[in-house]
């Protein structure tokens, strides 16, 4: 499959900034990630997404999935499931292990679907 690659611009801006403060991610009543090193990625008109370093997540609670997706602005995404959430936790977490250069800062960080986990900003 020939994948198209797009560069952000005025019609589809992407910005990545260090989040000032703490971000906790909770699932099933447990803190599964806790960081003061989150990045906030804003893409076009979508809500901002936090990308959290793996070292700040309890990776023992994550299970690699065979699910994958593609974004022409960021590249191939891999997924993790959160077994403690049952079916709701399936593919609840995504990561870019080899993102395009324009978004290299998110490499190996974790992002979470906010309808599956609780994301608390501090």
DAJOBEL-V778553 format. One record per residue. N is the residue number from 1. RES is the residue in one small letter. SS is DSSP state (helix for helix, strand for strand, loop for the rest). PHI is phi in whole degrees, 0 to 359 (999 if undefined). NEAR is the number of other C-alpha atoms within 8 Angstrom. Layout:
BEGIN
n:N res:RES ss:SS phi:PHI near:NEAR
n:N res:RES ss:SS phi:PHI near:NEAR
END
This chain:
BEGIN
n:1 res:x ss:loop phi:999 near:2
n:2 res:x ss:loop phi:269 near:3
n:3 res:x ss:loop phi:268 near:5
n:4 res:x ss:loop phi:281 near:5
n:5 res:x ss:loop phi:243 near:7
n:6 res:x ss:loop phi:240 near:6
n:7 res:x ss:loop phi:251 near:6
n:8 res:x ss:loop phi:296 near:9
n:9 res:x ss:strand phi:197 near:7
n:10 res:x ss:loop phi:302 near:5
n:11 res:x ss:loop phi:276 near:6
n:12 res:x ss:strand phi:208 near:8
n:13 res:x ss:loop phi:287 near:10
n:14 res:x ss:strand phi:228 near:10
n:15 res:x ss:strand phi:233 near:7
n:16 res:x ss:strand phi:232 near:10
n:17 res:x ss:strand phi:225 near:7
n:18 res:x ss:strand phi:292 near:8
n:19 res:x ss:loop phi:279 near:10
n:20 res:x ss:loop phi:272 near:5
n:21 res:x ss:loop phi:131 near:7
n:22 res:x ss:loop phi:256 near:12
n:23 res:x ss:strand phi:231 near:13
n:24 res:x ss:strand phi:243 near:13
n:25 res:x ss:strand phi:241 near:12
n:26 res:x ss:strand phi:240 near:13
n:27 res:x ss:strand phi:216 near:12
n:28 res:x ss:loop phi:58 near:7
n:29 res:x ss:loop phi:80 near:5
n:30 res:x ss:strand phi:248 near:6
n:31 res:x ss:strand phi:281 near:9
n:32 res:x ss:strand phi:254 near:12
n:33 res:x ss:strand phi:206 near:12
n:34 res:x ss:strand phi:209 near:11
n:35 res:x ss:strand phi:213 near:11
n:36 res:x ss:loop phi:246 near:9
n:37 res:x ss:loop phi:239 near:9
n:38 res:x ss:loop phi:288 near:13
n:39 res:x ss:strand phi:253 near:12
n:40 res:x ss:strand phi:252 near:12
n:41 res:x ss:strand phi:255 near:12
n:42 res:x ss:strand phi:247 near:13
n:43 res:x ss:strand phi:232 near:11
n:44 res:x ss:loop phi:47 near:8
n:45 res:x ss:loop phi:262 near:5
n:46 res:x ss:loop phi:285 near:6
n:47 res:x ss:loop phi:298 near:6
n:48 res:x ss:loop phi:299 near:8
n:49 res:x ss:strand phi:237 near:9
n:50 res:x ss:strand phi:275 near:11
n:51 res:x ss:strand phi:245 near:12
n:52 res:x ss:strand phi:247 near:14
n:53 res:x ss:strand phi:299 near:12
n:54 res:x ss:helix phi:299 near:10
n:55 res:x ss:helix phi:296 near:5
n:56 res:x ss:helix phi:260 near:9
n:57 res:x ss:strand phi:241 near:10
n:58 res:x ss:loop phi:276 near:10
n:59 res:x ss:helix phi:296 near:7
n:60 res:x ss:helix phi:295 near:5
n:61 res:x ss:helix phi:268 near:9
n:62 res:x ss:loop phi:253 near:10
n:63 res:x ss:strand phi:231 near:9
n:64 res:x ss:strand phi:298 near:7
n:65 res:x ss:strand phi:254 near:9
n:66 res:x ss:strand phi:268 near:6
n:67 res:x ss:strand phi:289 near:7
n:68 res:x ss:strand phi:212 near:8
n:69 res:x ss:strand phi:215 near:7
n:70 res:x ss:strand phi:225 near:8
n:71 res:x ss:strand phi:240 near:8
n:72 res:x ss:loop phi:294 near:9
n:73 res:x ss:loop phi:264 near:9
n:74 res:x ss:loop phi:242 near:11
n:75 res:x ss:strand phi:115 near:12
n:76 res:x ss:strand phi:277 near:12
n:77 res:x ss:strand phi:253 near:12
n:78 res:x ss:strand phi:254 near:13
n:79 res:x ss:strand phi:231 near:14
n:80 res:x ss:strand phi:235 near:13
n:81 res:x ss:strand phi:253 near:13
n:82 res:x ss:loop phi:244 near:14
n:83 res:x ss:helix phi:305 near:11
n:84 res:x ss:helix phi:295 near:8
n:85 res:x ss:helix phi:261 near:10
n:86 res:x ss:helix phi:66 near:8
n:87 res:x ss:helix phi:301 near:6
n:88 res:x ss:helix phi:296 near:7
n:89 res:x ss:helix phi:274 near:12
n:90 res:x ss:loop phi:295 near:11
n:91 res:x ss:loop phi:55 near:11
n:92 res:x ss:loop phi:279 near:14
n:93 res:x ss:strand phi:229 near:12
n:94 res:x ss:strand phi:233 near:12
n:95 res:x ss:strand phi:207 near:12
n:96 res:x ss:strand phi:249 near:15
n:97 res:x ss:loop phi:272 near:10
n:98 res:x ss:loop phi:216 near:9
n:99 res:x ss:loop phi:291 near:12
n:100 res:x ss:loop phi:296 near:9
n:101 res:x ss:helix phi:307 near:5
n:102 res:x ss:helix phi:297 near:6
n:103 res:x ss:helix phi:234 near:10
n:104 res:x ss:helix phi:305 near:9
n:105 res:x ss:helix phi:298 near:5
n:106 res:x ss:helix phi:271 near:10
n:107 res:x ss:strand phi:307 near:11
n:108 res:x ss:loop phi:63 near:10
n:109 res:x ss:strand phi:268 near:12
n:110 res:x ss:strand phi:251 near:13
n:111 res:x ss:strand phi:236 near:11
n:112 res:x ss:strand phi:233 near:11
n:113 res:x ss:loop phi:288 near:8
n:114 res:x ss:loop phi:291 near:7
n:115 res:x ss:loop phi:273 near:5
n:116 res:x ss:loop phi:248 near:10
n:117 res:x ss:loop phi:231 near:12
n:118 res:x ss:strand phi:257 near:9
n:119 res:x ss:strand phi:249 near:9
n:120 res:x ss:strand phi:244 near:8
n:121 res:x ss:strand phi:266 near:7
n:122 res:x ss:loop phi:234 near:6
END
